[in-house]
Amino acid sequence: MIQCHAMVLLLPELRATHTAAVLYRIDGLVAPSFILAAGFSLGLTMVRSALKGSVRDRARKSIRRIGEVFAVAYFGSFLFLGVLQKPSDLFRLEILHCIAVSLVVCWLLALALARWPMALTLTSIGLGWLVFAVSPFTEQVGGFWSHFLNSTSGSMFPLFPWIGYALIGLGMGAQTGEKGPRGLIISCAVLFVVGTALSLMRPQVVALYPPHNEWVTSPAEAGVRLAKVMVVTLLLHACERYWKAAEGLPPFKLIAFYGTNSLGGYFFHELLLYYPIFGLSFAALWRDSCGWLKYSGLTVLLIALTTVVVIGWEALRAAIRPYFRGTAPRTTSSGG
């Protein structure tokens, strides 16, 4: 994700090269993975809690977390979109807005069906594929609702097709919560087969619809992306399960760190990259000016700085949380 966004630092002519095109194709998996992981996490925790008889407690914690995503998303709208100058952009859906709305839908489904994991899986994955199936038609919607249904009003991540990935992630998480790694492997295998079949039938699938943005809203493209994400998921799972030494390697520790700090990682890398603090940001200093070597070094630096800021932020949150909960230690005076 950070590497993808840092591509703005490259010289424009380098962003038009074959190497950049390959990177963009790989980076095309970032958003589906990010959104799918959000749904997966919710499905996993809700089903595990339901099996322990504590789904209501988990639901309250989850809705608070979703509220945090909304808060960060709309704080970002003020920082990066300038909604005070253009209030209509308050309705634009960037990726955090899309995730927040998607998680509300997933939360409602999980609250209703977490006690029956298979029902939750079938319902959520079925709804996910239904979203993909109708997404080409939503490109024709105009007016206010276009903020939520397509990109014509400036939304980078409208609900169609992106909420589909969250719903499918919810189903995968439900199966993993019930059956453990076996449920994850079966889910990945099934989705890989379905995605590969759609990829092989791409011309026929595209022909079923009126003209549309094939590389964004076509169900065939969703299938291709899901199949690739499933391969990556299975490879990472194999490393985790069969190569125990991998857990201690820096790349895997970094993945684990951002897996549990994804919201902070997203917000703070965007802040460092785009928002001029005292007139300084990565984009302000180096946008459109870097060759490959300089770009690579700055990307590593951006990841490192983001990690440091996230660690500091989490330490600050841990320090002040007791005061908000009324459990902070009280100081006593020894006078008198």
PyMOL commands that set and color helices and strands:
alter all, ss='L'
color gray80, all
select helices_A, chain A and resi 2-9+14-16+18-27+30-51+55-81+87-91+95-113+117-138+146-149+159-179+181-200+202-207+214-217+219-242+244-248+250-260+262-274+282-286+292-325
alter helices_A, ss='H'
color red, helices_A
deselect
rebuild
show_as cartoon
